[in-house]
């Protein structure tokens, strides 16, 4: 049975599911990459559900040590290890600690060479490329091989339309708001916007955010969040990255475009000195 383009509650499965499943079954290692909000986690979780139906035990792990502690010595035991954003929250631990970096690459090799063991990893493209470029053990490992990678770059217009319709239908937004999207084919404005991602569609169809809006206010709400999706990322900015990470982001945006790494480092150090003086930030160089 082909899994492409199946319509499910709150999600659309595109042809990438077939491709990703094929890679996982053949290579035993699947690396899903793409920009934030593109659907990496959703794709991984769909695959996990499908594998669970085939008798696999699913282990969502936060680090390689945790995975090492639960991997079975029984070759007949079916296990899949899932490491979401493995170069995100754990990035500095992986690239700065030689032992941890070795653990990562060694665990990949162990899974590859052990029957009935599989590994799914997700990461943002820019972080993976940086790690491959700068860190020898990662660049020489299987993680740098494109044969294990599924890239989520963009969706077709048809897939974007299906994702939009699916969220509108299953979230049961008011008929008044639903019709406002159909009027004058406003849905085309949504699916053709350069900032379109499934995460934004989920946000603009969240009833808790739109329940008090009328038709015109709802269309403006959609446009505002497509053209300037700051609210979508506010929670991640405030709660999912550290204070120093926020300082680095603020520093990066002051360049208003591309910057050389050395210039960014110099500016960031100056920012840290400012934070230390003005906000009593304590940090170790």
C-alpha positions in Angstrom: 0.0 0.0 0.0 1.4 3.4 -1.0 1.5 5.9 1.9 1.8 9.0 -0.3 -0.6 11.8 0.1 -2.9 10.1 2.7 -5.1 12.6 4.4 -5.1 12.1 8.2 -6.5 14.1 11.1 -4.4 17.2 11.6 -1.6 16.2 9.2 -0.8 15.4 5.5 1.5 12.6 4.6 3.4 13.5 1.4 5.6 11.4 -0.8 8.5 12.1 1.5 7.0 9.4 3.8 7.6 6.7 1.3 11.1 8.0 0.5 12.0 8.3 4.2 10.7 4.8 5.1 12.6 3.3 2.2 15.8 4.9 3.4 15.3 3.7 7.0 14.5 0.2 6.1 17.5 -0.1 3.7 20.1 1.9 5.6 18.9 1.5 9.2 19.7 5.1 9.7 17.5 8.0 8.7 18.5 11.7 9.0 15.7 14.2 8.4 16.9 17.7 7.7 15.2 21.0 7.0 14.4 24.5 8.2 12.5 25.1 11.4 8.8 24.5 11.1 9.0 22.5 7.9 7.7 19.2 9.4 10.8 17.2 10.4 9.4 16.1 13.7 6.0 15.3 12.2 7.5 13.1 9.5 9.6 11.3 12.1 6.7 10.6 14.3 4.5 9.3 11.5 7.3 6.8 10.6 7.5 5.8 14.3 3.8 5.1 14.4 4.1 2.9 11.3 7.0 1.0 12.7 5.3 0.5 16.0 2.5 -1.3 14.1 5.1 -3.7 12.9 6.2 -4.6 16.4 9.0 -2.2 17.0 9.6 -0.6 20.4 10.1 3.1 20.2 12.7 5.0 22.3 12.7 8.7 22.2 16.1 9.7 23.7 17.6 13.0 24.6 21.3 12.0 24.3 23.4 9.1 23.2 24.2 7.9 26.7 20.5 7.4 27.2 20.2 5.3 24.0 23.2 3.2 25.0 21.5 2.4 28.3 18.4 0.9 26.6 19.7 -0.8 23.5 19.1 -4.5 23.8 21.8 -7.1 23.4 19.2 -9.4 22.0 19.5 -9.1 18.2 15.9 -10.3 17.8 14.4 -7.4 19.7 13.0 -4.8 17.4 14.1 -1.3 18.5 14.0 2.2 16.9 15.8 5.1 18.6 14.5 8.6 17.9 16.7 11.6 18.6 14.8 14.8 17.8 16.9 17.9 17.0 20.1 15.9 17.9 22.4 18.8 16.9 20.2 21.5 18.5 19.8 21.4 22.2 22.9 19.1 22.5 25.0 20.9 19.9 27.7 22.3 22.1 27.9 19.1 24.1 28.5 17.1 20.9 31.0 19.4 19.2 33.0 20.5 22.2 33.3 17.2 24.1 35.5 14.7 22.2 34.0 11.8 24.2 30.4 12.7 23.4 31.2 13.2 19.7 32.8 9.7 19.7 29.7 8.3 21.4 27.5 9.7 18.7 29.4 8.3 15.8 30.0 5.0 17.6 26.3 4.5 18.3 25.5 5.1 14.7 27.9 2.4 13.7 26.5 0.1 16.4 23.0 0.5 15.1 24.1 -0.1 11.5 25.8 -3.3 12.4 23.2 -4.8 14.8 20.1 -6.6 13.5 16.6 -5.1 14.2 18.0 -1.8 15.4 17.2 1.5 13.7 18.0 5.2 14.3 16.0 8.3 13.3 17.6 11.7 13.7 16.3 15.1 12.9 18.2 18.4 12.7 18.1 21.8 11.1 20.1 21.9 7.9 22.3 24.9 8.8 23.4 23.2 12.0 24.2 19.9 10.3 26.2 21.7 7.6 28.2 23.6 10.1 29.0 20.5 12.2 30.1 18.6 9.1 32.3 21.5 8.0 34.0 22.1 11.3 34.2 18.8 13.2 36.3 16.0 11.7 34.6 13.0 13.4 31.2 14.1 12.2 32.4 14.9 8.7 34.0 11.5 8.5 31.1 9.7 9.9 28.0 8.2 8.2 26.1 11.3 9.3 27.7 13.3 6.5 26.5 10.8 3.8 23.6 11.9 1.8 22.4 8.4 1.3 20.9 8.5 4.8 19.4 11.9 4.5 15.9 13.1 3.6 15.7 16.8 3.0 12.5 18.6 3.7 13.0 21.7 1.5 9.6 22.8 0.4 6.1 21.5 -0.5 4.3 21.6 -3.8 1.4 24.0 -4.1 -0.9 21.1 -4.0 0.6 19.8 -0.8 0.4 23.2 0.8 -3.2 23.5 -0.2 -3.9 20.0 1.4 -2.1 21.0 4.6 -4.2 24.2 4.8 -7.5 22.5 4.1 -6.7 19.7 6.6 -6.1 22.1 9.4 -9.2 24.2 8.6 -11.4 21.1 8.4 -10.2 19.1 11.4 -9.8 22.1 13.7 -13.4 23.1 12.9 -12.9 26.8 12.6 -16.1 28.9 12.3 -17.9 28.9 9.0 -17.6 32.6 8.8 -13.8 32.4 8.9 -13.6 29.4 6.7 -15.6 31.2 4.0 -13.4 34.3 4.2 -10.5 32.2 3.1 -12.5 30.8 0.1 -13.7 34.3 -0.9 -11.8 35.6 -3.8 -9.5 32.6 -3.5 -7.6 34.1 -0.5 -6.1 30.6 0.1 -3.8 31.3 -2.9 -2.3 34.2 -1.0 -1.6 31.8 1.9 0.0 28.9 -0.1 2.0 31.2 -2.3 3.5 33.2 0.6 7.3 32.7 0.7 7.2 32.2 4.5 4.7 29.3 4.3 5.4 26.4 6.7 3.2 23.8 8.4 4.0 25.4 11.7 2.5 28.8 10.6 -0.6 27.0 9.2 -1.1 25.3 12.6 -0.7 28.7 14.3 -3.2 30.6 12.1 -5.9 27.9 12.5 -5.6 27.6 16.3 -9.0 28.4 17.6 -7.7 29.8 20.9 -6.1 32.6 18.9 -8.8 33.3 16.4 -12.1 32.7 18.3 -12.8 36.4 18.8 -11.9 37.6 15.2 -14.4 38.5 12.5 -13.7 37.7 8.8 -11.7 40.8 8.0 -9.7 40.7 11.2 -8.9 37.0 10.6 -7.6 37.7 7.1 -5.4 40.4 8.5 -4.2 38.1 11.3 -3.2 35.5 8.6 -1.3 38.1 6.6 0.5 39.5 9.6 1.7 36.1 10.7 2.8 35.1 7.2 4.7 38.2 6.5 6.2 38.6 10.0 5.9 35.4 11.9 7.4 36.7 15.2 4.5 35.4 17.3 5.1 31.8 16.1 8.7 31.9 17.2 8.1 33.9 20.4 7.7 30.8 22.7 10.8 29.1 21.2 12.8 32.3 21.7 11.7 32.9 25.2 11.6 29.3 26.5 13.6 26.9 24.3 17.0 28.6 24.0 19.3 30.0 26.7 19.9 33.6 27.6 23.3 33.5 25.9 21.7 32.1 22.7 19.3 35.0 22.7 22.2 37.4 23.0 23.8 35.7 20.1 20.7 36.0 18.0 20.3 39.7 18.8 24.0 40.3 17.9 23.5 38.5 14.6 20.5 40.6 13.6 22.4 43.8 14.2 24.5 43.0 11.1 21.3 43.3 8.9 22.6 40.7 6.5 25.6 38.4 6.1 28.6 38.7 8.4 32.0 37.1 8.7 32.5 34.7 11.6 35.3 36.7 13.2 33.2 39.9 13.1 30.3 38.1 14.7 32.5 36.6 17.4 34.0 40.1 18.2 30.5 41.7 18.3 29.2 38.8 20.5 32.0 39.2 22.9 31.2 42.9 23.1 27.6 42.1 23.7 28.5 39.8 26.6 30.6 42.5 28.2 27.6 44.8 27.9 25.4 42.2 29.5 27.9 41.7 32.3 28.1 45.4 33.0 24.4 46.4 32.6 22.7 43.2 33.7 25.2 41.6 36.0 25.6 38.6 33.6 28.1 36.0 34.9 29.8 33.9 32.3 33.1 32.0 31.8 35.2 32.8 28.8 
